[in-house]
């Protein structure tokens, strides 16, 4: 990538709760986490994901590694109880076209994808 090219990023919903990958909403980390905590939890998540990959074939190790992934994602706010308090439901993993974000996403797609796939 040249210094003039913008780095790729998935679009964030206007409220900052989700990013969109291939037309699906994925909950973002809790923005209230301090940077040190967020970095530590992301490192734990990456280590847990490596443990999942290494545990293939060992059911006990795989279950333990997947539990570590889940714990890290809950601590980051990407799973479990939502980190917002306005009563809006969690739409994690929903197709954006089936949510209140559909019009926003449709407008975004009309403006042109930055990853080549804004399909729903």
C-alpha positions, -999 to +999 in steps of 0.1 A: +000+000+000+014+034-009+015+062+016-014+079-003-038+049+000-063+049+029-060+017+049-090-006+046-117-004+073-152-019+077-179+006+080-192+015+115-228+021+121-237+057+128-242+050+166-208+032+168-222+000+182-214-023+152-192-026+122-204-044+090-187-073+073-204-088+042-237-074+052-237-086+088-235-065+120-207-073+144-207-057+179-178-034+186-158-034+219-171-012+247-157+023+241-157+029+279-128+005+283-095+022+290-068+017+264-046-005+286-075-028+295-086-030+258-051-039+247-047-066+274-081-081+265-073-081+227-040-099+234-059-125+255-085-129+227-057-135+201-040-160+224-072-178+229-079-179+192-044-194+186-052-220+213-084-229+194-064-235+163-038-255+181-064-276+200-080-292+169-086-329+175-084-325+213-120-320+225-111-309+261-085-284+250-107-271+223-136-265+247-112-247+271-098-226+243-133-217+231-143-207+266-113-184+268-124-168+235-159-163+249-146-148+281-123-123+263-151-113+239-175-108+269-149-087+287-144-066+256-182-060+253-184-079+220-207-105+235-229-108+266-247-079+281-247-048+258-226-019+268-252+008+259-280+017+282-308+031+260-328-001+258-320-009+222-316-046+214-284-064+206-283-070+168-249-087+168-246-111+138-279-099+122-280-091+085-279-053+083-307-054+057-331-068+083-324-041+109-331-004+115-296+002+099-309-010+065-315+025+050-281+038+062-263+007+048-282+010+015-271+046+012-235+036+020-235+010-007-247+035-032-217+057-023-194+028-032-177+000-012-143+004+003-138-034+005-155-045-027-183-062-008-212-042+006-236-068-004-263-078+020 
